[in-house]
């Protein structure tokens, strides 16, 4: 409990993964809906490009959290080396 309250453990990356999968499902459902409404080619390519774009955007956001994790590891290792 202390880790969560003291911000030692980041909750946002877990939430981001959940949101990522929700957006992926919504994109696929929207693409299928578009394809059944007579826009087969636009729906297909729109779905593909939207899935790729969504993945890239979420990866860019997650880089900030990964950088924080790596900096924490470096700090922990430098503290151990200093002792």
ZIKAWO-V540719 format. One record per residue. N is the residue number from 1. OMEGA is omega in degrees with one decimal (none if undefined). Layout:
<<N & OMEGA> <N & OMEGA>>
This chain:
<<1 & -179.6> <2 & -180.0> <3 & -178.5> <4 & -178.5> <5 & -179.5> <6 & -179.7> <7 & 173.2> <8 & 178.6> <9 & -178.1> <10 & -179.0> <11 & -174.4> <12 & 177.8> <13 & 177.4> <14 & 177.9> <15 & 179.8> <16 & 178.0> <17 & 178.1> <18 & 178.8> <19 & 178.6> <20 & -178.2> <21 & 176.0> <22 & 179.5> <23 & 178.8> <24 & 179.1> <25 & 179.5> <26 & 178.0> <27 & 179.9> <28 & 178.9> <29 & 177.4> <30 & 177.7> <31 & 178.0> <32 & 177.3> <33 & 179.7> <34 & 180.0> <35 & 179.7> <36 & 177.1> <37 & 172.6> <38 & 178.4> <39 & -172.8> <40 & -176.9> <41 & -179.8> <42 & 178.3> <43 & -179.4> <44 & -177.7> <45 & 175.6> <46 & 178.1> <47 & -178.9> <48 & -178.4> <49 & 177.6> <50 & 177.5> <51 & 179.0> <52 & 179.8> <53 & 178.3> <54 & 178.8> <55 & -179.1> <56 & -179.5> <57 & 179.1> <58 & 176.6> <59 & 178.4> <60 & 176.9> <61 & -176.9> <62 & 177.9> <63 & 179.8> <64 & -180.0> <65 & 176.8> <66 & 176.8> <67 & 177.8> <68 & 179.3> <69 & 179.8> <70 & 177.0> <71 & 177.0> <72 & 178.6> <73 & 178.2> <74 & -179.9> <75 & 178.3> <76 & 179.3> <77 & 179.6> <78 & 175.3> <79 & 178.8> <80 & -179.8> <81 & -178.8> <82 & -178.8> <83 & none>>
